[in-house]
Amino acid sequence: MDGFSPDILVPEHIKAFSAYIPSKPDDVLKQLYGCTRIHRLNNNENALGPPGTACAAIMGFPAVQGSVYPSGDAYHLRGKLAQRFGMHPDQFLAGNGANEVIGFVIKAFCREGDNIITADKTFAVYEWVAEFSGIEARLTPLVDHGFDVSGMLERIDPRTKILFVCNPNNPTGTWWNRETLCGFLDRVGGSALVVVDEAYREFVEDPDFPDGLALVPRYPNLVVFRTFSKMYGLAGLRIGYLAGSREVVDIIRRTCIVYSVNSLAQVAALAALDDEEHVERTLEMVRRGRSFLHRELNGLGLPVISGEGNFLMVRLPMSDSLAYRKLMTRGVMVRAMTGFRFPNWIRVTISQMEAMEAFVEALSSILAEPAQEQGRP
Ligand SMILES: *Cc1c(COP(=O)(O)O)cnc(C)c1O
């Protein structure tokens, strides 16, 4: 074929968009950076792994089931979630990670000319999915590192379809209490959907933290996201879900990809819900890790943003991408935050003590290097 140029076929909003570049596999990274092991502290994974109940379900999964399509609508998982939270199974919709359900909601409710509203420094996928779908993302600056109620409300116009609130927020760990969230929902009224992403809700112990699912009866325009990737340690199997009123979920279901949640993920998630001890052990690990990091980072004189969730942020006196590379050569992988609009900050997953000590040691050593090696003028 002569002179095919895909460019002429590409919509403007795709031309302006660049692909997300995921990190390379450990074996490749070890070669690239010359290190012998890697502590992955970049994705807020649970270092304790999946709960024991889920491990047993994974080990017991019959290989022959690999040839059979999964339940297309995660039937048993939805049944169990419904029972657990006192809702109807049709109020739940599972996806290939909570990441996938973001796309379902946007596709179901938005068309060209519509907009969504979220924060400028939050989980970036809301903004990305909107933009590569040709939908405007209106970004509200954080106030004191938290979502700004009035800033978001001010940006609503007749074409606003969805407001995304990350509670607690990734990456700052800030959160809205029940009063703030309900006040926001009252003021939005029925004019748009409100999505509350509770990816880290299982890490929050404060009784004032709102349970989004419990608010669904009062607010039929509320959609809640949850995931098995963080507390439940199943990030590699890709499973998360949304929940809301039946009317809303029935609409979103029209745009969902059937069979996108594999069978192994479904049985593992089902089993994971039964392991309360795992939640306790994880909370204990995060408490210990956080207080250790606070003490050590304080000692190094570095500003920290640390709220709820299994992560915290640190500001460095050097570029975050340079720090990333230097930490990698020492076997520690963190998240460089320039892409989250936090230049010179890194985000660190709170993990087991061995990894926390390795991180602090690696960080101290790169900070002790002469400044010109840190990329300063
Ligand atoms: C990790 C995360 C998710 C969920 O990711 P999946 O692995 O796709 O379920 C959703 N929202 C936030 C804020 C997250 O940090």
The ligand as an SDF file (V2000), in Angstrom:
LIG
                    3D

 15 15  0  0  0  0  0  0  0  0999 V2000
   -5.3710    2.1700   42.6580 C   0  0  0  0  0  0  0  0  0  0  0  0
   -6.5190    3.0900   42.4770 C   0  0  0  0  0  0  0  0  0  0  0  0
   -7.6890    2.7020   41.8350 C   0  0  0  0  0  0  0  0  0  0  0  0
   -7.9890    1.3260   41.3760 C   0  0  0  0  0  0  0  0  0  0  0  0
   -7.2500    0.7420   40.5410 O   0  0  0  0  0  0  0  0  0  0  0  0
   -7.6040   -0.6950   39.9570 P   0  0  0  0  0  0  0  0  0  0  0  0
   -6.3770   -1.4680   40.1940 O   0  0  0  0  0  0  0  0  0  0  0  0
   -7.8960   -0.4310   38.5230 O   0  0  0  0  0  0  0  0  0  0  0  0
   -8.7920   -1.2450   40.6760 O   0  0  0  0  0  0  0  0  0  0  0  0
   -8.7280    3.5940   41.7310 C   0  0  0  0  0  0  0  0  0  0  0  0
   -8.6300    4.8240   42.2260 N   0  0  0  0  0  0  0  0  0  0  0  0
   -7.5430    5.2280   42.8680 C   0  0  0  0  0  0  0  0  0  0  0  0
   -7.5300    6.5730   43.4480 C   0  0  0  0  0  0  0  0  0  0  0  0
   -6.4460    4.3890   43.0020 C   0  0  0  0  0  0  0  0  0  0  0  0
   -5.3540    4.8340   43.6210 O   0  0  0  0  0  0  0  0  0  0  0  0
  1  2  1  0
  2  3  1  0
  2 14  2  0
  3  4  1  0
  3 10  2  0
  4  5  1  0
  5  6  1  0
  6  7  2  0
  6  8  1  0
  6  9  1  0
 10 11  1  0
 11 12  2  0
 12 13  1  0
 12 14  1  0
 14 15  1  0
M  END
$$$$
